[in-house]
Amino acid sequence: MTYRSPWMSEELDSVRNLARTFLAKEAEPNHERWANQRCVDRTFWNAAGQVGLLCISCPEQYGGGGGTFAHEAVIFEEQARIADDAWGNSVHSTIVAHYINGYGTEEQKRRWLPGMATGELVGAIAMTEPGTGSDLQAVRTTARRQGDEYVLNGTKTFITNGTHCDLVIVVARTSEDPGGRGLSLIVAETQGLAGFERGRVLEKVGMKGSDTRELSFLDARVPAANLLGSQEGQGFSQLMQQLPQERLAIAVSAVAAAEHAVELAIAYAKERTAFGKPILAFQNTRFVLAECRTEALAARTLLDHCIGLHLERKLDAATASMAKYWTTDKQCEIIDRCLQVFGGYGYMLEYPIARMYAAARVQKIYGGTNEIMKELIARSL
């Protein structure tokens, strides 16, 4: 029996078909080239905007699609199902756009969101620093108010969309208040910004085509009007409010990737022969794939539960953390077992399963490590 997520609808089927068609034409043929150049083409963002795949869950009055997180989810799923780990749409549309929509002034939303929806502006968020990972309260980048400007100083690392970003939400310390109380979110418009520098492109184990690099700010002056929120010091609470959606987005891609890995392995096991018969005829192969399919379905039902909660605005941090850690753990386990079915070919990058294996590992790290997820869950007990 084919399982259908309870939050799916005919409208979402149309979005899925649009995303599938677009990605098959514009992304899938370019995976190897994007991996070699370490980023997608800048024009790809414009093409995605033209067909309506950017900021699809932002309000129509600001150029968005007027949809919900479910609209974003089907796009993430279609990316996972072609093993596309290069396009940073989840950061651009699901994270950056929603910080602006959630905390920006009317002027900020009208200035930035329409350009993000068309692909004219590419968004990034700069949280992580060389000395800080999941511990956001340890951020050292500073933003000192001088008249009508903030002067930014600091270095950020692991920044997705770092090469193409036109807007960067910078997590910076605006006061000496300890911990999260001194943090604010400030939008830096990078074009022509003196003191802003794109650092080295980072060489990663997987996700080679994902645009990831270091960013630095040396006395970079940003208008004080670019502060997100009504006053300084709201950054940490803003981050905590938005992180559940980010973690849910990671879970969406994790489950879809696991499901796709099982599909690839089953198809290969039916075609590949050993000792005169398809390898699916061997009990070990059948049992491995039976277990993987069962675990992928279990992950899907947990994910669907969380998506349903999120669509009702009831998803809390602990439950989102459950989804993020458990589905990404399962993603890595399932893809590893499916790769084994391919034998030596599974280790060859010409096979999608190999790229999926390399890309999966970071899912347990970014968005908050899975160890931090367990700590957040434990605090709710």
C-alpha positions in Angstrom: 0.0 0.0 0.0 1.3 3.4 -1.0 1.6 5.8 1.9 0.5 9.4 1.5 1.3 12.1 4.0 -1.8 13.4 5.7 -0.8 17.0 5.0 -0.5 16.5 1.3 -3.1 18.0 -1.1 -3.8 18.4 -4.8 -2.2 21.9 -4.6 0.9 20.5 -3.1 1.0 17.8 -5.7 1.1 20.6 -8.3 4.0 22.2 -6.5 5.8 18.9 -6.3 5.4 18.3 -10.0 6.6 21.8 -10.7 9.7 21.3 -8.5 10.4 17.9 -10.0 10.2 19.2 -13.6 12.3 22.2 -12.8 15.0 20.3 -10.9 15.2 17.6 -13.5 15.9 20.2 -16.2 17.9 22.8 -14.4 19.7 21.0 -11.5 20.2 17.3 -12.2 22.3 17.7 -15.4 24.6 20.1 -13.5 25.4 18.2 -10.4 29.0 17.3 -11.4 29.8 20.7 -12.7 28.4 22.4 -9.6 30.5 20.1 -7.5 33.6 21.0 -9.4 32.9 24.8 -9.2 31.8 24.5 -5.5 28.5 26.4 -6.0 25.4 26.5 -8.2 25.3 28.9 -11.0 24.2 32.4 -10.0 21.6 32.3 -12.8 20.0 29.2 -11.2 18.6 31.4 -8.4 16.9 33.6 -11.0 15.5 30.7 -12.8 14.1 29.2 -9.6 12.5 32.6 -8.8 10.9 32.8 -12.2 9.0 29.6 -11.7 7.9 30.5 -8.2 10.1 28.1 -6.1 11.7 30.8 -3.9 10.1 32.1 -0.8 7.0 30.0 -1.6 5.8 30.2 2.0 6.2 34.0 2.4 3.2 36.3 2.0 2.1 37.2 -1.5 2.1 40.9 -0.7 5.9 40.7 -0.4 6.4 38.7 -3.6 6.2 35.3 -2.0 4.0 32.3 -2.9 1.6 32.7 0.0 2.0 29.1 0.9 2.9 27.2 4.1 5.8 25.1 5.3 4.2 22.2 3.5 5.0 24.0 0.2 8.6 24.2 1.2 8.7 20.6 2.3 7.7 19.2 -1.1 10.5 21.2 -2.7 13.1 19.8 -0.2 11.8 16.3 -0.9 12.2 16.7 -4.6 15.8 18.0 -4.1 16.5 14.9 -2.0 15.1 12.6 -4.5 17.5 13.6 -7.2 20.4 13.7 -4.7 20.7 17.5 -5.1 22.8 18.7 -2.2 24.0 21.9 -3.9 21.1 24.4 -3.9 20.8 26.3 -0.6 17.1 27.1 -0.9 16.3 25.9 2.6 18.6 28.6 4.0 17.4 31.3 1.6 13.6 30.6 1.7 12.9 28.8 4.9 15.4 30.5 7.2 16.5 34.0 6.0 13.2 35.0 4.4 11.3 34.0 7.6 13.5 36.0 9.9 12.9 39.0 7.8 9.1 38.3 7.5 8.9 37.5 11.2 10.9 40.3 12.7 11.4 42.9 10.0 9.7 46.2 9.7 7.3 46.9 6.9 10.0 48.8 5.1 12.5 46.0 5.5 10.1 43.4 4.2 9.2 45.4 1.2 12.8 46.2 0.5 14.2 42.7 0.7 11.6 39.9 0.3 10.5 40.7 -3.3 14.1 40.4 -4.5 14.6 37.2 -2.6 11.4 35.8 -4.2 12.7 36.5 -7.7 16.3 35.4 -7.0 17.6 38.9 -7.5 18.8 38.7 -3.9 20.3 35.6 -2.4 20.1 35.2 1.4 22.5 33.7 4.0 22.6 33.6 7.8 25.9 34.0 9.7 25.7 32.2 13.0 28.7 30.0 13.4 32.1 31.3 14.2 35.5 29.5 14.2 35.3 29.2 18.0 31.5 28.6 18.4 29.2 25.9 17.0 26.0 25.0 18.6 26.7 27.3 21.5 25.3 30.5 20.1 25.6 32.3 23.4 29.4 32.3 22.8 29.2 34.4 19.7 32.0 37.0 19.6 31.3 39.1 16.5 30.4 42.6 17.6 28.1 45.3 16.2 28.9 48.6 17.9 26.4 51.5 17.4 27.9 54.7 16.0 25.3 57.2 15.1 23.0 55.8 12.5 25.3 52.8 11.8 26.5 49.6 13.3 30.2 48.8 12.9 30.6 45.0 12.4 33.7 43.1 13.4 34.1 39.4 13.4 34.6 36.2 11.4 31.9 33.6 10.5 32.4 30.2 9.1 30.4 27.3 7.4 28.2 29.9 5.7 25.8 28.4 3.2 25.3 30.6 0.1 28.4 32.5 1.1 29.6 33.0 -2.5 26.3 34.4 -3.9 24.7 36.0 -0.9 23.5 39.6 -1.3 21.9 39.7 2.2 23.5 38.2 5.3 21.7 38.0 8.6 24.6 38.5 11.1 24.3 37.2 14.6 26.3 39.8 16.5 26.9 41.1 20.0 25.5 44.6 20.5 26.1 44.9 24.2 28.3 43.4 26.9 25.4 41.6 28.5 26.4 38.0 29.1 25.2 35.1 27.1 22.3 35.5 24.7 21.1 38.7 26.2 23.6 40.8 24.3 22.9 39.3 20.8 21.1 41.0 18.0 20.3 40.1 14.3 21.6 42.6 11.8 21.1 42.4 8.0 24.2 43.2 6.0 23.7 44.1 2.4 27.0 42.9 0.8 27.1 44.7 -2.5 29.7 47.4 -2.2 30.0 46.9 1.6 33.5 48.1 2.6 35.1 45.8 5.2 33.1 42.8 4.1 35.1 39.9 2.7 34.2 36.5 1.3 36.9 34.2 2.7 38.1 30.8 1.5 35.7 28.3 -0.1 35.5 25.4 2.3 36.4 21.9 1.1 33.8 19.5 2.6 33.5 15.7 2.8 30.3 15.9 0.9 27.8 18.4 -0.5 30.6 19.6 -2.9 28.3 21.8 -4.9 26.9 23.6 -1.9 28.2 27.2 -1.7 30.0 27.2 1.7 32.7 29.6 2.8 34.0 31.9 5.5 32.8 35.5 5.8 34.6 38.3 7.6 33.7 41.8 8.7 36.3 44.4 9.5 34.8 47.7 10.5 32.0 47.1 8.1 29.4 49.8 8.5 25.7 48.8 8.2 22.7 51.1 8.6 21.2 50.9 12.1 17.9 50.6 10.4 19.0 47.1 9.3 18.5 45.7 12.9 15.8 43.0 12.9 13.4 43.6 15.8 12.2 46.6 17.7 15.3 46.9 19.9 18.7 45.4 20.5 19.2 42.2 22.5 16.4 40.2 20.9 18.6 38.1 18.7 18.8 35.0 20.9 15.1 34.8 21.4 14.5 35.3 17.7 16.9 32.4 16.9 15.2 30.1 19.4 11.8 30.9 17.9 13.0 30.1 14.3 15.3 27.1 14.9 12.4 24.6 15.2 11.5 25.3 11.6 15.1 25.0 10.5 15.4 21.7 12.3 12.2 20.4 10.8 13.5 21.3 7.3 16.6 19.2 8.0 14.3 16.3 9.0 12.3 16.7 5.8 15.4 16.3 3.6 16.7 13.4 5.9 13.5 11.3 5.4 13.3 12.0 1.7 16.9 11.0 1.2 16.4 7.8 3.2 13.4 6.9 1.2 15.2 7.6 -2.1 18.1 5.5 -1.0 15.8 2.5 -0.4 14.2 3.0 -3.8 17.6 3.1 -5.5 18.8 0.0 -3.6 15.7 -2.0 -4.4 16.0 -1.2 -8.1 19.7 -2.1 -8.1 19.1 -5.4 -6.2 16.5 -6.4 -8.9 18.9 -5.8 -11.7 22.3 -6.8 -10.3 23.0 -10.6 -10.5 25.4 -12.7 -8.5 25.9 -16.4 -8.7 23.3 -16.6 -11.4 20.5 -14.8 -9.8 19.4 -11.2 -8.8 20.9 -10.2 -5.5 17.4 -9.4 -4.2 16.9 -13.2 -4.2 19.4 -13.5 -1.4 17.7 -13.5 2.0 20.3 -11.1 3.6 19.6 -8.5 0.9 15.8 -8.9 1.2 16.0 -8.6 5.0 18.3 -5.5 4.9 16.0 -3.8 2.5 12.9 -4.8 4.4 14.4 -3.3 7.5 15.4 -0.1 5.7 12.0 0.4 4.2 10.3 -0.1 7.6 12.6 2.3 9.3 12.1 4.9 6.5 8.4 4.6 6.9 8.7 5.0 10.7 10.8 8.2 10.1 8.2 9.4 7.7 5.3 9.1 10.2 7.3 11.0 12.9 8.1 13.7 10.3 4.4 13.9 9.2 3.4 14.3 12.8 5.8 17.2 13.3 4.8 18.9 10.0 1.2 18.6 11.1 2.0 20.3 14.4 4.0 23.0 12.7 1.2 23.8 10.3 -1.0 24.3 13.3 1.7 26.4 15.0 2.0 23.8 17.8 5.5 22.5 17.1 7.8 23.0 20.2 11.6 23.0 20.3 11.8 19.6 22.0 9.6 17.9 19.4 11.5 19.5 16.6 14.7 18.3 18.1 13.3 14.8 18.3 12.6 14.9 14.6 15.9 16.4 13.7 18.1 14.0 15.6 16.2 10.8 15.0 15.6 11.2 11.3 19.2 12.3 10.5 20.5 9.4 12.5 18.3 7.1 10.5 19.2 8.8 7.2 22.9 8.0 7.8 22.1 4.4 8.9 19.8 3.6 6.0 22.0 5.2 3.3 25.0 3.3 4.7 23.1 0.0 4.5 21.8 0.7 1.0 25.2 1.7 -0.2 26.4 -1.8 0.8 23.8 -3.3 -1.5 25.6 -1.7 -4.4 29.0 -3.2 -3.5 32.0 -1.5 -5.0 29.8 0.6 -7.3 28.3 2.2 -4.2 31.6 3.8 -3.5 31.8 5.4 -6.9 30.7 9.1 -7.1 29.1 8.5 -10.5 26.3 6.7 -8.5 23.9 9.0 -6.6 24.1 6.7 -3.5 27.7 7.6 -3.0 27.0 11.3 -3.1 24.1 10.8 -0.7 26.3 8.9 1.7 28.8 11.7 1.8 26.2 14.4 2.1 24.2 12.7 4.9 26.9 12.9 7.5 26.7 16.7 8.1 22.9 16.4 8.8 23.8 15.2 12.3 25.9 18.3 12.8 24.4 21.5 11.4 21.2 23.1 12.7 22.5 22.1 16.2 24.4 18.8 16.7 22.3 15.7 17.5 23.9 15.7 21.0 22.5 19.2 21.6 19.1 18.0 20.3 19.1 15.3 23.0 20.0 17.9 25.6 17.1 20.1 24.5 14.7 17.1 24.7 16.0 16.2 28.1 15.3 19.7 29.4 11.6 19.2 28.6 11.3 15.9 30.5 
